Amino acid sequence: MEENNQNELKSEKLSVEEKIIAALRTVYDPEIPVNVYDLGLVYKIDYHEEDGTLDVDMTLTAPGCPLADYITEDVRQKISAIEGVTSANVNLVFEPEWDQSMMSEEAKVDLGLF
């Protein structure tokens, strides 16, 4: 019985994490036609199911990006709207420095890098 409860909790957590990734895939840098997740700009997703807090570490393609506030606020709004998330924190980090090797294969194809 206890094992079933643990499996339900794991699948519930996976479900929230899948929703987080899906939400991140709807956020685009207006200058690049690829979402922030597939660009490799999201470094860490840390969801705490016990209290519903979510911490996301992400970067930008360039530290001086003029759209930084727009992009991070879009991420914050979309992940905050996910059922189960009670508080969402988006932390901009620049270590490690982003480069094109961090992009998904799909993103590289979309941008003609293959």
Buried (B, 14 or more C-beta within 10 A) or exposed (E): EEEEEEEEEEEEBEEBBEBBEEBBBEBBBEEBEBBBBBBBBBBEBEBEBEEBBBBBBBBBBEEEBEEBEEBBEBBBEBBBEBEBBEEBEBEBEEEEEBEEEBBBEEBBEBBEEE
